[in-house]
Amino acid sequence: MPVHELRYRSWEGEVLPVPVRLLSVPRYTLMAVFNKYIAAVLLGIGVLQLIGYGGYLVIVTMPELQAMLELPAEPVGLKDEQVFRYFYSVQYYICLLMVLLAAPRMISPELAHRSIAIIFSRAIPRSGYILGKVAALGGLLSLLTWVQTCILFSLMYVLYPPDHTFHQQFWTESFPLLWKSLLLGITVTLLLTFVGLAGSAITKNARHAVVYLLIAFLGPGLATNMISNVFEVNVPAISLRHLTQDLGYLLFNPGEMLRDTGFVWITIAALAWVALTFGIIFLQLRPHRVYRE
Amino acid sequence: MFLEADNVTVTFGRRRVLDSLSMRLQGRSTGLLGPNGAGKSTFIKALMGFVPLRQGFIRVLGHDVRREAMRIRSLVGYMPEHESYIEGLSAVRLLRYLGELAGLSPRDAMERAHESLHYVGIGELRYRPVETYSLGNQQRVKLAQAIVHGPKILVLDEPTNALDPEGRNEMLRLVRDIGEYSGSHVIMCSHILRDVEYCCESVTVLNNGKAILSGVIEDLKKEDLRTYEVRVEGDRNRFLQELDRHGCYITENLQGHLRVTLPEGHGTRYLFEIAGKADVQLRHFHFKKDSLEDIFVNALQESEQGPLHAGS
C-alpha cells in the first residue's frame, strides 16, 4: 500500500512494568549471539561432558548393561567429589571460549551502531539494561556450569541404587556436594560474565573486545608468575583461572591446599573483579558517553 | 504548552552549551533551528534527561525532567541523527524489540512494528537486516522506531540527513503528516530552513545556547509596514549615520541589502528625507515580508552583533 494512503495511528494500550520490559534485553541479546552458528556448536560441545558423565553413570549403575557391553564387573568407581572438580576444570575452558565468542557481540556492536542511544531513549534504567545483558551471558554460561551440575547431581540421585553411599550419607556427605558445586559454578559464571561484558563495553569494535578479553584472562596470571619468578616472592595469583581453580580445591579437597590461599582471599579477589568490571560497564554506558556525537 | 524550559544551563567542562535558555513550546509541530553548536541536540538530550542540568528546569507535559526522566522518556519517541541499528536484526525484529522495551506486550509490539514500517514505506524490506538497507531506508526505520510505541511527543534530530531529494520529500511528508494528524507533538531539529518551514507551524531559533527567537512561522513572516529593504547608490556610511541619528533600526540581509525599520509614526516619506540628507539615491526599495531564512539570519545577526551601525 503506498505511503500516502496510510495515516499515522497513535497507540493507547496497556504499558507493561519495567521488570517485564527488561526481559526482552536477554532475549534479543541471545538472538543476536545465536545468529552465528558457532555459538550453538560451542553450546553443543559444552554439554558433551554432561552426556559423557550421564552415560557413564548409567553404565555404572546398570549391571545388565555392563554385561551386555562386556565391561569388567566393577568399573572404575566414580568418586563423587572428583566428578564435580574435573567437570569444572574442563567446563571453565569451554566457558572461556563461549565468553570470547559471545560477549564481544553483546555490547560493542550496540555502541558501534549506536542502537544503544535508541534503547536508552526508552524508559528503562541503565542498571536494568546491564542486568539484562548479565542475564543473557550469565544464563548462557549457567547452561555450561551449575545447571549441568544440578542435572548431574539429579542423575546420581536417580540412578544410584538406594544402598549406595550417595543415599546412605545423603545429608552429611552427598548433599554438601550440591551447594559446593553450585557455589563454584555461580562464581565462575559471574566472574566470566562481568569480565566478558566489561571487555565488550570498553570498545566499539568486537575484535578489539576479544583482544582485551584475552589480556584480562591471561594477563594477571602471567604478571603474577613473572613477579614470583623474578623476585622470588610468593605473590597470590589473582587471575580468574587461579581464583576458580583455588576455589575448586578449597571446596572439593579441603585438606589439599596448593597455595597460601583461603576463602577470605578468594572472596576479596572475586568481589574486586566483579566490582571493577561492573564499574567499567556502568561508566562506559553512561548517557553522556552514549549520546556524545 | 507541552514543553517549558526556564533558565536552563548545561555545561560540558567549562563550556556552557546551554546558557540560561528559556522557551515554551506549544502547537503541534515546532522546528528547532540553529547553526552547528547552537545547542539543539544538547537541548534534546536535556529534555530526555540524558545530560544533567546545572540550573533551571524543563517540564515536558507537566513532568519535571530532574525527577521524572523515565516518565518523560515513556512519552517521547526519539529519532537520532546518526545510524542506529543492531547488527543482524531485521527491521521488524528491531522495532519489536524497541516496542517491548517501551512497554508494549510482545504481541502489540509485533503488530505496531509491522504497522509503523508499513507507514514509513518499508513494507517489503522489513525482514532484511537493517544494515543492508540504503541510507534512506535506514532513516525511515529510525522514524518507524520512534513512533512504534505511539509517543505523545516525537523528537526528530535532523531527519532528512543523508537523504536524496526524493527520500527527503517523502520523509518531510511523513513528518508533516504525523504533526497534522496524529495528535502527537513534533519537535524537529534541523539546520535546513526549508524542511522546518514545510513541516512545522512554529519555530525556535537557538544560538550559543540561548533561544533567540520563538513564534509561529506565519506570524513571524507577517509583512511589516515599517520595515523596508533598500539598496543605495552613494555614500553608504553617511546614509547609515543618518539612519542611526534618526532612530532607525538597521540590519543587513544575505544579498547585502539594508533592512531599515523606521521609528513609530513614520512612513515612506521619512526614509526619502533621510536619503536626501545623506545625499544617496535609493535604488531598490520595497516593504519586507520575511522568509524563514530572513527571520533566521536576522535573529542570528541581532543576537551576535546587534543592529548595524555606520562603519560596520
Boltz contact constraints between the chains, C-beta under 6 A:
constraints:
  - contact:
      token1: [A, 3]
      token2: [B, 121]
      max_distance: 6.0
  - contact:
      token1: [A, 6]
      token2: [B, 119]
      max_distance: 6.0
  - contact:
      token1: [A, 7]
      token2: [B, 181]
      max_distance: 6.0
  - contact:
      token1: [A, 8]
      token2: [B, 178]
      max_distance: 6.0
  - contact:
      token1: [A, 8]
      token2: [B, 182]
      max_distance: 6.0
  - contact:
      token1: [A, 10]
      token2: [B, 150]
      max_distance: 6.0
  - contact:
      token1: [A, 10]
      token2: [B, 182]
      max_distance: 6.0
  - contact:
      token1: [A, 10]
      token2: [B, 183]
      max_distance: 6.0
  - contact:
      token1: [A, 11]
      token2: [B, 150]
      max_distance: 6.0
  - contact:
      token1: [A, 13]
      token2: [B, 108]
      max_distance: 6.0
  - contact:
      token1: [A, 15]
      token2: [B, 103]
      max_distance: 6.0
  - contact:
      token1: [A, 16]
      token2: [B, 103]
      max_distance: 6.0
  - contact:
      token1: [A, 21]
      token2: [B, 101]
      max_distance: 6.0
  - contact:
      token1: [A, 21]
      token2: [B, 103]
      max_distance: 6.0
  - contact:
      token1: [A, 24]
      token2: [B, 97]
      max_distance: 6.0
  - contact:
      token1: [A, 24]
      token2: [B, 100]
      max_distance: 6.0
  - contact:
      token1: [A, 28]
      token2: [B, 97]
      max_distance: 6.0
  - contact:
      token1: [A, 32]
      token2: [B, 88]
      max_distance: 6.0
  - contact:
      token1: [A, 35]
      token2: [B, 88]
      max_distance: 6.0
  - contact:
      token1: [A, 109]
      token2: [B, 87]
      max_distance: 6.0
  - contact:
      token1: [A, 113]
      token2: [B, 83]
      max_distance: 6.0
  - contact:
      token1: [A, 113]
      token2: [B, 85]
      max_distance: 6.0
  - contact:
      token1: [A, 114]
      token2: [B, 82]
      max_distance: 6.0
  - contact:
      token1: [A, 114]
      token2: [B, 84]
      max_distance: 6.0
  - contact:
      token1: [A, 115]
      token2: [B, 84]
      max_distance: 6.0
  - contact:
      token1: [A, 115]
      token2: [B, 85]
      max_distance: 6.0
  - contact:
      token1: [A, 115]
      token2: [B, 86]
      max_distance: 6.0
  - contact:
      token1: [A, 117]
      token2: [B, 80]
      max_distance: 6.0
  - contact:
      token1: [A, 117]
      token2: [B, 84]
      max_distance: 6.0
  - contact:
      token1: [A, 118]
      token2: [B, 84]
      max_distance: 6.0
  - contact:
      token1: [A, 118]
      token2: [B, 145]
      max_distance: 6.0
  - contact:
      token1: [A, 121]
      token2: [B, 78]
      max_distance: 6.0
  - contact:
      token1: [A, 122]
      token2: [B, 101]
      max_distance: 6.0
  - contact:
      token1: [A, 122]
      token2: [B, 102]
      max_distance: 6.0
  - contact:
      token1: [A, 123]
      token2: [B, 70]
      max_distance: 6.0
  - contact:
      token1: [A, 123]
      token2: [B, 73]
      max_distance: 6.0
  - contact:
      token1: [A, 123]
      token2: [B, 74]
      max_distance: 6.0
  - contact:
      token1: [A, 124]
      token2: [B, 101]
      max_distance: 6.0
  - contact:
      token1: [A, 287]
      token2: [B, 50]
      max_distance: 6.0
  - contact:
      token1: [A, 291]
      token2: [B, 45]
      max_distance: 6.0
  - contact:
      token1: [A, 291]
      token2: [B, 50]
      max_distance: 6.0
